[in-house]
Amino acid sequence: MKPATKLTVFCAVVLAAFLLYSTLAAQKKACNVCVAFKGARNCAHASAETVKEATKSAQTTACGPIAHGMAESIECDNVPPAEVKCDT
């Protein structure tokens, strides 16, 4: 194998390891959030560095399938969650 190819493979492995580590290191808190919006209910799970960020991310994910359009998505994101369970 040529030295340039070895260097390219090495750099790719280092980059992949860094991305994996930085992604997993940021996922310290996990939350499951259920949202009731306009007669529909959906739950989603998310993880983030803080409980607040994990809750917000899970709520946004839960709103995705039950809100139609940008206005409803924003409205759903602002509705208090029906249920929140977080692992701390």
Secondary structure, DSSP 8 states (H G I E B T S, - for coil): --HHHHHHHHHHHHHHHHHHHHHHHH--EEEEEEEEETTEEEEEEEEESSHHHHHHHHHHHHHTTT--SHHHHHHHHTS--SEEEEE-
